[in-house]
Amino acid sequence: MGAENTILTLVLVIVIAAARAKWQTAMIQNNANATSSLSCRSGKDIDCRRGEAELKVEEAALQERSVSSDMREFAHELTVMEERLVELRAEEDELEERRLKNEGLDEA
């Protein structure tokens, strides 16, 4: 019986060691899967953030074009107003000359 107990104890130790090794292998594999999954999610997050950044850049470019267009339109309107102001000043000068001429005729 002593030899049988020793063999059973040895078999039990081997089974426990094998179970522990299998458990450790499973834990390592789970960690690897979790890391792989995290890397995949991180990659998706990076892609998502990159996509968001690209959209923001496109939006900023559109806003810049819009602002540039608004500025060109405003500059054009200022040019038209300046031209009209020059015309009005010329008309004002003509009217002032006529008024002075009429005053000179009235006095004479």
KEKE-3310 file (N, C-alpha, C; in steps of 0.2 Angstrom, whole numbers, plus 5000, padded with zeros to 4 digits):
npx = (5004:5010:5018:5008:5001:5011:5013:5000:5000:5011:5005:4994:5001:5007:4995:4989:5000:4999:4986:4988:4997:4990:4980:4988:4992:4980:4977:4987:4984:4971:4975:4983:4973:4965:4974:4976:4963:4961:4971:4966:4954:4960:4966:4955:4949:4959:4958:4945:4947:4956:4948:4938:4946:4950:4938:4936:4946:4942:4930:4935:4942:4932:4925:4935:4936:4923:4924:4934:4927:4917:4924:4930:4918:4914:4925:4923:4910:4914:4922:4913:4905:4914:4917:4905:4904:4914:4908:4896:4902:4908:4896:4891:4901:4898:4885:4888:4896:4886:4877:4885:4887:4874:4871:4880:4875:4863:4866:4871)
npy = (4994:5006:5009:5011:5022:5032:5032:5036:5049:5054:5054:5063:5075:5077:5078:5090:5099:5099:5104:5116:5122:5121:5130:5142:5144:5146:5158:5166:5166:5172:5185:5189:5189:5199:5209:5210:5213:5225:5232:5231:5239:5251:5254:5256:5266:5276:5277:5282:5294:5300:5301:5310:5321:5323:5327:5339:5346:5348:5355:5366:5371:5373:5383:5393:5396:5401:5412:5419:5421:5429:5440:5444:5448:5458:5467:5470:5477:5488:5494:5497:5506:5516:5521:5526:5536:5545:5549:5555:5566:5573:5576:5584:5595:5600:5605:5614:5623:5628:5634:5644:5651:5655:5663:5673:5678:5683:5693:5702)
npz = (5000:5003:4992:4982:4987:4986:4972:4968:4974:4967:4954:4957:4960:4947:4939:4945:4942:4928:4926:4932:4923:4911:4915:4917:4903:4897:4903:4899:4885:4885:4890:4879:4869:4874:4874:4860:4856:4862:4855:4842:4845:4848:4837:4829:4835:4833:4819:4818:4825:4817:4805:4810:4812:4799:4794:4801:4796:4783:4785:4790:4779:4770:4777:4777:4763:4762:4770:4763:4751:4756:4760:4748:4741:4750:4748:4735:4735:4743:4734:4724:4731:4734:4721:4718:4727:4723:4711:4716:4723:4712:4706:4716:4717:4704:4706:4716:4709:4699:4708:4713:4702:4698:4709:4707:4695:4700:4708:4700)
capx = (5000:5014:5020:5002:5000:5016:5011:4994:5002:5014:5000:4990:5005:5007:4988:4989:5005:4997:4981:4991:5001:4984:4977:4992:4992:4974:4977:4992:4980:4966:4979:4985:4967:4963:4978:4974:4957:4963:4975:4961:4950:4964:4967:4948:4949:4964:4955:4939:4949:4959:4942:4935:4951:4950:4932:4937:4950:4938:4926:4939:4944:4926:4924:4940:4934:4917:4926:4937:4922:4913:4929:4930:4912:4914:4929:4919:4905:4917:4925:4907:4903:4919:4916:4898:4905:4917:4903:4892:4907:4908:4889:4891:4905:4895:4880:4891:4898:4880:4874:4889:4886:4867:4872:4884:4870:4857:4869:4873)
capy = (5000:5012:5011:5013:5029:5036:5032:5040:5055:5057:5055:5069:5080:5078:5081:5097:5103:5099:5108:5123:5124:5123:5137:5148:5144:5149:5165:5170:5167:5177:5191:5190:5190:5205:5214:5210:5216:5232:5235:5232:5244:5257:5255:5258:5273:5280:5278:5286:5300:5302:5303:5316:5326:5325:5331:5345:5350:5349:5360:5373:5373:5376:5390:5398:5398:5405:5419:5422:5423:5435:5446:5447:5451:5465:5472:5473:5482:5494:5497:5500:5512:5521:5524:5530:5542:5549:5551:5560:5571:5576:5580:5590:5600:5603:5609:5620:5628:5631:5638:5650:5655:5658:5668:5678:5681:5686:5699:5707)
capz = (5000:5003:4985:4979:4990:4983:4965:4968:4976:4961:4949:4959:4959:4940:4937:4948:4939:4922:4927:4933:4917:4907:4917:4915:4896:4896:4906:4894:4879:4887:4890:4872:4865:4877:4871:4853:4855:4864:4850:4837:4846:4848:4829:4826:4838:4829:4813:4820:4827:4810:4801:4813:4811:4792:4793:4804:4792:4777:4787:4791:4773:4768:4781:4775:4757:4763:4772:4758:4746:4759:4760:4741:4740:4753:4745:4728:4737:4745:4728:4720:4735:4733:4714:4718:4731:4718:4706:4720:4725:4706:4705:4722:4714:4698:4709:4719:4703:4697:4713:4714:4695:4699:4714:4703:4690:4704:4711:4694)
cpx = (5004:5016:5014:5001:5005:5015:5005:4996:5006:5010:4996:4994:5006:5001:4988:4994:5002:4991:4983:4994:4995:4981:4981:4992:4986:4974:4981:4988:4975:4969:4981:4979:4965:4967:4977:4968:4957:4966:4970:4956:4954:4965:4961:4947:4953:4961:4949:4942:4952:4953:4939:4940:4951:4943:4932:4941:4946:4933:4929:4941:4938:4924:4929:4938:4928:4919:4930:4932:4919:4918:4930:4924:4912:4919:4926:4914:4908:4920:4919:4905:4908:4918:4910:4900:4909:4912:4898:4896:4907:4902:4889:4895:4901:4889:4882:4893:4891:4877:4878:4888:4879:4868:4875:4879:4865:4860:4870:4867)
cpy = (5006:5014:5014:5021:5034:5037:5037:5048:5058:5059:5062:5075:5082:5081:5088:5101:5104:5104:5115:5126:5126:5129:5143:5149:5148:5157:5169:5171:5172:5184:5193:5192:5197:5211:5215:5214:5223:5235:5236:5238:5251:5259:5258:5265:5278:5282:5283:5293:5304:5305:5309:5322:5328:5329:5338:5350:5352:5355:5366:5375:5376:5383:5395:5400:5402:5412:5423:5425:5429:5441:5449:5451:5458:5470:5475:5478:5488:5498:5501:5507:5518:5525:5528:5536:5547:5552:5557:5566:5576:5580:5585:5596:5604:5608:5615:5625:5632:5636:5645:5654:5658:5663:5674:5682:5685:5693:5704:5710)
cpz = (5000:4996:4981:4981:4986:4976:4964:4969:4970:4956:4950:4958:4951:4937:4939:4944:4931:4921:4928:4926:4912:4908:4915:4907:4894:4898:4901:4887:4880:4887:4883:4868:4868:4874:4863:4852:4857:4858:4844:4838:4846:4841:4827:4829:4835:4822:4813:4821:4820:4806:4804:4812:4804:4791:4795:4799:4785:4779:4788:4784:4769:4771:4778:4768:4757:4765:4767:4753:4749:4759:4753:4739:4743:4750:4738:4730:4739:4739:4724:4724:4734:4726:4714:4722:4727:4714:4710:4722:4718:4705:4710:4719:4709:4701:4713:4714:4701:4702:4714:4707:4696:4704:4711:4698:4694:4706:4705:4691)
residu = (MET:GLY:ALA:GLU:ASN:THR:ILE:LEU:THR:LEU:VAL:LEU:VAL:ILE:VAL:ILE:ALA:ALA:ALA:ARG:ALA:LYS:TRP:GLN:THR:ALA:MET:ILE:GLN:ASN:ASN:ALA:ASN:ALA:THR:SER:SER:LEU:SER:CYS:ARG:SER:GLY:LYS:ASP:ILE:ASP:CYS:ARG:ARG:GLY:GLU:ALA:GLU:LEU:LYS:VAL:GLU:GLU:ALA:ALA:LEU:GLN:GLU:ARG:SER:VAL:SER:SER:ASP:MET:ARG:GLU:PHE:ALA:HIS:GLU:LEU:THR:VAL:MET:GLU:GLU:ARG:LEU:VAL:GLU:LEU:ARG:ALA:GLU:GLU:ASP:GLU:LEU:GLU:GLU:ARG:ARG:LEU:LYS:ASN:GLU:GLY:LEU:ASP:GLU:ALA)
# end
